[in-house]
């Protein structure tokens, strides 16, 4: 990912791992030296590669939590 700088500030948790060792993780990441945001995406074992994902502010993450809590899972 040339031109994109990121720093994982905190690994919050891993949701799953595939047979190639990639894991779907929720992390707190600073993208391009900006304020950190919550990020959910697939990562290679040493965080050297990443898949597509979604980045959320704290307020968006809270709203997602509320939506999930209302679901009958």
N, C-alpha and C positions, 0 to 999 in steps of 0.2 A: 504494500500500500504506500507507494511513493508519494511524498508530499503531505502525508497525514502523520502527525505526531500524537502519540497517546501515552498516558501514564496511568497504570492501574493503581489507584489510591487504596482501594480496599476490595478484597474478594469476599462477597457476602455469602454466596453459596453456589453449589453446582446442582443442576436439575437432572442431568443425565449424561451418559458417556456412550459414544458409539464404538464399534469394533476397531476403528482406526485410532482410538485414543482421544478424539476430539470431544470436548465437553461443552454443554450448554450451561453458561454461567451468568449469574447476576453479579455485576461488579460496579463499583463507583470509579468512574474514569474521567480524567481530564483530557479533553481533546484539544490539540493545538494550543496548549497552555491556557485554556479557558477554565472557568469554574467547573468542578467535577459534576457529572450527571450520572444517574443510574442507567446501566446499560445491560441489555440481555441479548446475548449472541453466542454462536459456537466459536470455540477457540481450539487451536492445535495444542498439543501437550505442553509446550514451553512458551505459549503465547506468541509464537513467531508468525503465525498466520491467523486470520479471523474470517468468519463468515458474515453474511448480512445479519443485521440485528436491528434493535429498536433502542433509542436513547430517550430517557424520561427525566423530567425535573422531579423534585421531591413532591410537589403538588400533584403531578400526573401519576406518580407511583402510588400516592395515597388514594387517588381516585380509582386507579386500577384495583387496589386492595379492596376498596369498598364494593366495587362491582363484583369481584370474585367472591367476597363474603356473602353477597346477596344470591349467588348462584346455588342451585341444588346439585352439588357434585357427589 
